[in-house]
Amino acid sequence: MAVTRVLDEADIIEAFVRHTAVYAGHHVILDNGSRDGTLEILRSLKTEGLGLTILQNITASFYQKELNTYLYRYAARTCRADWVLCLDADEFIDDRALEGELTTTLERLAADGILCATVPLTNFERAADDPDEAIVPLRMRRHGPVLPVKKVFVQGRIAATTDIANGNHSATYDGVRLDEHLIPGLTLAHYSHRSPYQRVVKCVRGWSKVTAAGSAEVANRTSYHYRGLFEIIRDRPQHFFRRARFMSPPAHDELPVDPIHYRGGPLRYSTATDEPMRAIRCMVGHLETLAERHGRLLEEIPEARARTQAWNDEIREIT
């Protein structure tokens, strides 16, 4: 069984769900407040007959570990999953070098007493591929080396006291990090940056969620990889939007053409996306969520209203 948190993934979600369905009999997906058509695609896939459970939790601030753990435990307890595959919507199972079937491999690991398996990521890059190809794994065909970054697949039988870390990168049992067994020959093809506008949304929303969670998350350098581009877009947007190296896909001739075996079949519900307009919808939607949560805090917590009023009253000379 697979579990995934999603937020505004309309350009990739159908291909991801169809491909993952080859490896997982059921998929639990938690939507975090999508505005771009992701939910409509998911509902259509469920109506078609794919094994999907669709949940929703709208978060305005960083809250990954808690939601990752909730999904894992939901799959283990409610759906009685033997193994839970913790995946993001831009991560496609690549089993070309795996000996045998993934299901058989996981059964063997369970028989050997392995509780937690890990799978490394390989970044696929935007390159000079066919822009009219709607299926992302068929469009993005060049990749770099296997990364040290890994995701976890965890046995469901230990769900009661097991937590899943931020990013699905590790798991703890009774507070102790589980030993991790690398599955030889298995990787996750990672399609993180699929267009410049999608990248902007990811960084702006990602870092704003960290700052909305408070100074402790910032000091902890949570999702720190978003901060640099966030600050460029905030302070010097022309350095991103008017530079070819950001806006135009590079050829990446130095990288091998080595696409995965996409196993999801054709798309039925995804439509051509106007990426700039989708980016605006996603960021304004996130802004609205933040504003609504701020307003609710003022309405429900008098101390919050008083503190905000004090901040509003602050006037200082700066020159």
C-alpha positions as MATLAB code, in Angstrom:
seq = 'MAVTRVLDEADIIEAFVRHTAVYAGHHVILDNGSRDGTLEILRSLKTEGLGLTILQNITASFYQKELNTYLYRYAARTCRADWVLCLDADEFIDDRALEGELTTTLERLAADGILCATVPLTNFERAADDPDEAIVPLRMRRHGPVLPVKKVFVQGRIAATTDIANGNHSATYDGVRLDEHLIPGLTLAHYSHRSPYQRVVKCVRGWSKVTAAGSAEVANRTSYHYRGLFEIIRDRPQHFFRRARFMSPPAHDELPVDPIHYRGGPLRYSTATDEPMRAIRCMVGHLETLAERHGRLLEEIPEARARTQAWNDEIREIT';
ca = [
       0.000    0.000    0.000;
       1.194    3.525   -0.792;
       0.575    6.789    1.071;
       1.126   10.294   -0.258;
       0.528   13.924    0.718;
      -0.338   16.135   -2.251;
      -0.779   19.834   -2.887;
      -1.430   21.263   -6.360;
       0.033   18.434   -8.462;
      -2.387   18.490  -11.406;
       0.401   18.204  -13.975;
       1.718   14.897  -12.592;
      -0.839   13.355  -10.244;
      -2.657   11.126  -12.757;
       0.525    9.597  -14.141;
       1.846    9.118  -10.598;
      -1.280    7.365   -9.336;
      -1.563    5.126  -12.399;
       2.112    4.152  -12.264;
       2.073    3.506   -8.503;
      -1.063    1.352   -8.826;
       1.072   -1.267  -10.585;
       3.036   -1.739   -7.348;
       0.471   -0.968   -4.625;
      -3.003   -2.434   -4.440;
      -4.365    0.619   -2.649;
      -3.239    4.228   -2.313;
      -4.163    6.609    0.508;
      -3.768   10.235   -0.566;
      -4.013   13.220    1.764;
      -4.720   16.478   -0.047;
      -3.409   19.588    1.706;
      -5.751   22.065    0.006;
      -5.174   21.843   -3.754;
      -6.634   24.578   -5.975;
      -5.413   23.497   -9.421;
      -7.646   20.550  -10.325;
      -5.710   17.856   -8.455;
      -8.751   16.778   -6.452;
     -10.956   16.531   -9.525;
      -8.408   14.218  -11.189;
      -8.185   12.069   -8.052;
     -11.971   11.744   -7.833;
     -12.123   10.698  -11.492;
      -9.456    8.044  -10.918;
     -11.376    6.707   -7.927;
     -14.614    6.615   -9.935;
     -12.776    4.740  -12.686;
     -12.063    2.006  -10.160;
      -8.493    2.569   -8.972;
      -7.910    1.673   -5.332;
      -7.880    5.137   -3.771;
      -8.773    6.629   -0.418;
      -8.798   10.444   -0.596;
      -8.461   12.451    2.602;
      -8.026   16.190    3.108;
      -6.232   18.332    5.661;
      -5.567   21.985    4.849;
      -2.378   23.195    6.494;
      -1.031   26.740    6.372;
       2.253   25.986    8.147;
       4.891   23.264    8.130;
       3.457   20.062    9.629;
       5.088   17.186    7.777;
       6.115   14.690   10.421;
       2.687   14.629   12.011;
       0.846   14.146    8.720;
       3.319   11.582    7.416;
       2.877    9.579   10.604;
      -0.903    9.903   10.428;
      -0.935    8.545    6.870;
       1.324    5.638    7.741;
      -0.764    4.654   10.744;
      -4.013    5.083    8.809;
      -2.773    2.699    6.120;
      -1.533    0.205    8.698;
      -4.561    0.267   11.004;
      -7.531    1.120    8.830;
      -6.378   -0.588    5.629;
      -4.311   -3.317    7.323;
      -1.306   -2.744    5.077;
       1.562   -5.233    5.336;
       4.032   -2.657    3.981;
       3.475    1.088    3.628;
       5.285    2.803    0.747;
       5.802    6.451    1.741;
       5.952    8.421   -1.504;
       5.639   11.995   -2.754;
       3.665   12.723   -5.904;
       6.825   13.505   -7.873;
       8.494   10.161   -7.020;
       7.985    7.242   -9.426;
       9.111    3.721   -8.570;
      11.899    2.635  -10.927;
      12.389   -1.134  -10.760;
      14.403   -1.678  -13.949;
      17.409   -2.977  -11.997;
      15.425   -4.841   -9.340;
      15.676   -8.618   -9.383;
      12.139   -9.958   -9.352;
       8.924   -8.182   -8.360;
       8.731   -5.520   -5.657;
       5.988   -7.433   -3.818;
       8.146  -10.554   -3.664;
      11.121   -8.513   -2.462;
       9.111   -6.961    0.378;
       7.740  -10.365    1.400;
      11.298  -11.681    1.600;
      12.420   -8.714    3.694;
       9.526   -9.264    6.095;
      10.435  -12.934    6.422;
      13.997  -11.854    7.282;
      12.713   -9.579   10.049;
      13.383   -6.309    8.222;
      11.021   -3.591    9.464;
      12.160   -0.621    7.384;
      13.419   -0.586    3.791;
      14.936    2.440    2.070;
      14.944    3.542   -1.559;
      17.289    6.251   -2.926;
      16.247    9.059   -5.244;
      17.512    9.964   -8.697;
      16.786   13.502   -9.896;
      15.440   13.781  -13.423;
      16.065   17.169  -14.994;
      14.149   19.538  -17.221;
      15.870   19.276  -20.580;
      15.213   19.977  -24.230;
      12.571   17.275  -24.489;
       9.205   17.297  -26.234;
       7.127   19.965  -24.441;
       3.922   18.460  -25.835;
       4.457   15.183  -23.946;
       1.973   15.324  -21.070;
       3.317   12.313  -19.159;
       6.152   13.706  -17.066;
       8.298   10.512  -16.879;
       8.191   10.261  -20.679;
       9.083   13.941  -21.118;
      11.871   14.227  -18.539;
      14.341   11.579  -19.682;
      17.754   12.721  -18.416;
      18.952   12.172  -14.875;
      21.956   12.579  -12.644;
      23.547   10.044  -10.289;
      21.726    8.207   -7.539;
      21.478   10.523   -4.529;
      22.241    9.765   -0.880;
      18.707   10.942   -0.070;
      16.380    8.015    0.665;
      12.692    7.370    1.323;
      11.271    4.670    3.569;
       8.961    1.708    3.112;
       7.836    0.496    6.566;
       6.055   -2.614    7.786;
       2.539   -1.871    8.989;
       2.585   -4.185   11.994;
       4.658   -1.757   14.090;
       2.400    1.261   13.523;
       1.385    1.799   17.159;
       4.683    3.406   18.185;
       6.302    4.228   14.842;
       6.703    7.787   13.546;
       7.625    8.835   10.002;
      10.072   11.746    9.739;
       9.838   14.926    7.682;
      10.146   14.126    4.001;
       9.563   10.394    4.624;
      13.339   10.090    4.986;
      13.413    7.872    8.088;
      11.240    6.195   10.715;
      11.503    5.796   14.482;
      10.139    3.001   16.670;
       9.614    3.913   20.338;
      11.733    6.997   19.670;
      14.685    5.062   18.229;
      15.525    5.321   14.551;
      14.782    2.060   12.760;
      17.587    0.197   11.059;
      17.260    0.752    7.328;
      17.708   -1.918    4.673;
      18.505   -0.639    1.189;
      16.603   -2.486   -1.552;
      19.221   -3.289   -4.224;
      18.260   -2.235   -7.721;
      15.277   -0.083   -6.710;
      15.225    3.710   -6.993;
      12.677    6.505   -7.038;
      12.715    8.709  -10.123;
      12.317   12.238   -8.758;
      10.649   14.886  -10.952;
      10.909   17.805   -8.565;
      11.328   20.758  -10.970;
       8.949   20.300  -13.895;
       8.574   23.931  -14.977;
       9.999   27.248  -13.758;
       6.590   28.341  -12.481;
       5.999   25.090  -10.609;
       9.439   25.561   -9.036;
       8.522   29.083   -7.922;
       5.334   27.852   -6.246;
       7.189   25.030   -4.525;
       9.860   27.309   -3.069;
       7.639   30.264   -2.158;
       4.959   28.140   -0.532;
       7.459   25.750    1.041;
       9.497   28.430    2.788;
       6.447   30.460    3.810;
       5.056   27.335    5.507;
       8.279   26.996    7.471;
       8.220   30.629    8.609;
       4.515   30.329    9.469;
       5.398   27.427   11.778;
       7.543   29.711   13.935;
      11.137   30.630   14.669;
      12.031   27.152   15.971;
      11.497   25.582   12.540;
      13.530   28.342   10.906;
      16.350   27.883   13.427;
      16.209   24.139   12.821;
      16.840   24.819    9.102;
      13.718   22.906    8.175;
      13.301   22.738    4.369;
      16.197   25.158    4.146;
      16.737   24.350    0.470;
      13.693   26.521   -0.318;
      15.059   29.656    1.319;
      17.611   30.748   -1.286;
      15.235   30.836   -4.237;
      12.466   32.293   -2.056;
      14.691   35.262   -1.238;
      15.694   35.731   -4.881;
      12.040   35.829   -5.936;
      11.184   38.165   -3.061;
      14.065   40.616   -3.489;
      15.296   40.243   -7.077;
      12.580   38.508   -9.121;
      14.161   39.641  -12.384;
      17.156   37.404  -11.579;
      14.829   34.431  -11.919;
      12.131   35.377  -14.401;
      14.459   37.144  -16.845;
      17.319   34.647  -16.836;
      17.368   31.921  -19.445;
      19.065   29.429  -17.154;
      15.982   29.452  -14.917;
      13.222   29.872  -17.496;
      14.429   27.777  -20.448;
      15.122   24.056  -20.059;
      18.842   23.367  -20.544;
      19.921   20.618  -22.898;
      21.773   18.715  -20.145;
      23.745   16.924  -22.842;
      26.136   15.638  -20.190;
      23.370   13.544  -18.619;
      22.296   10.184  -20.053;
      18.961    9.756  -21.800;
      17.584    7.029  -19.570;
      13.818    7.290  -18.987;
      12.109    4.940  -16.574;
       9.676    2.287  -17.709;
       6.487    4.251  -17.134;
       3.816    1.661  -16.408;
       0.749    3.811  -15.878;
      -0.664    3.885  -19.389;
      -2.330    6.864  -21.078;
      -3.849    9.799  -19.248;
      -7.611   10.333  -19.311;
      -8.309   13.259  -17.010;
      -5.265   15.537  -17.160;
      -5.488   18.576  -19.426;
      -2.896   20.933  -20.868;
      -1.799   23.325  -18.142;
      -1.193   27.057  -18.419;
       1.715   26.991  -15.975;
       1.926   30.752  -15.204;
      -1.805   30.898  -14.471;
      -1.667   27.700  -12.408;
       1.183   29.176  -10.372;
      -0.866   32.295   -9.618;
      -3.848   30.181   -8.534;
      -1.664   28.055   -6.262;
       0.090   30.972   -4.568;
      -3.069   33.064   -4.130;
      -4.811   29.991   -2.718;
      -2.021   29.539   -0.191;
      -2.160   33.251    0.682;
      -5.888   32.939    1.269;
      -5.372   29.966    3.584;
      -2.768   31.875    5.605;
      -5.046   34.916    5.857;
      -8.040   32.825    6.901;
      -6.028   31.082    9.628;
      -4.722   34.440   10.857;
      -8.269   35.804   11.020;
      -9.501   32.759   12.950;
      -6.714   33.173   15.497;
      -7.780   36.778   16.095;
     -11.424   35.770   16.424;
     -10.882   32.814   18.759;
      -7.897   33.851   20.898;
      -8.151   37.269   22.583;
      -4.436   37.242   23.442;
      -3.595   36.846   19.753;
      -5.787   39.826   18.856;
      -4.181   41.927   21.560;
      -0.646   41.009   20.453;
      -1.485   41.699   16.816;
      -2.963   45.054   17.761;
       0.247   45.882   19.599;
       2.283   44.989   16.526;
      -0.049   47.118   14.382;
       0.536   50.086   16.695;
       4.318   49.947   16.350;
       5.706   52.950   14.491;
       9.404   53.704   14.371;
      11.641   56.082   12.507;
      13.921   54.210   10.117;
      15.828   57.067    8.445;
];
